[in-house]
């Protein structure tokens, strides 16, 4: 059962290619659901590499590549996301974004380049390989409803026995690898509330219904959802991220628009938070005599790692990177549409440390100066290959 390590070790020579690929993508980012040039470029690389099958237009702008091993075995899927963010790149590096206002500020370029490295590796390793590796280059991770659903509807998971995915992660130092069994990333729902009062003169409030006062009362009251309604041992976040109202000091605002996000893990807590939020909007607006409209947008479900697959992660990662490099992570309140794959097939989502002050990789994800230690791509590719080969080896030895 050690051959998955030897195989993963052979990826080292591919780091220069991965770096060049990542830098190309970094210079030419595209937003979610618009990744046309990106996916055409990925498909071109995959054909050059010599994959057995390259399918374009999967779930819109996704690409699926297939490489078949010489020996029979299961289908194992590996996934990278390919979209960028609406952020102006403020880095001073030769590979900075050439597209104004668009930037790979989350590291999806690195995921894509690492998975191309995995393709190149497998294309030269069919002899010793059991089963099929299906490589999913998924669009639109950053925008709900996300690109995963479309990929799944287009058959990306058909026949798949296990799936693995990685996020490079700058809050973790390069050299550290982390994951955990069970929920690792939260469900994330958004809401938009419009409170409609009655505008008027700031000096004659008795004639008005003040939408700002109602909005402020709403903001105060929703703080009690997490502090008073949710079980203290269950994680939950309610954030109001936007509050817009009013135009001048002497005018009572007629309309107040608020929006926010609700992050949870437990489906019951998720439902409770929504119910309480709607109830508070209703009660506050009645209290002020205002009317309102509320839109609730269901976001991604939580990312829940399979227990056995998380165990596989610890076994494989410790052998690959050493005991001291592997951490059992605490769940994060950010979200990922990898969740949809894990709802359908067992698998594991993993974090690869990419932070390193020596190469300027000190900024958080979605920051205008975000960058990574590019060696994290090699760790990513090695981890994905070792996980897939370990799963396939186990399936073969158990006669599946
Ligand atoms: Ni991301």
Boltz pocket constraint, residues with backbone or C-beta under 6 A from the ligand:
constraints:
  - pocket:
      binder: B
      contacts: [[A, 106], [A, 107], [A, 108], [A, 141], [A, 167]]
      max_distance: 6.0
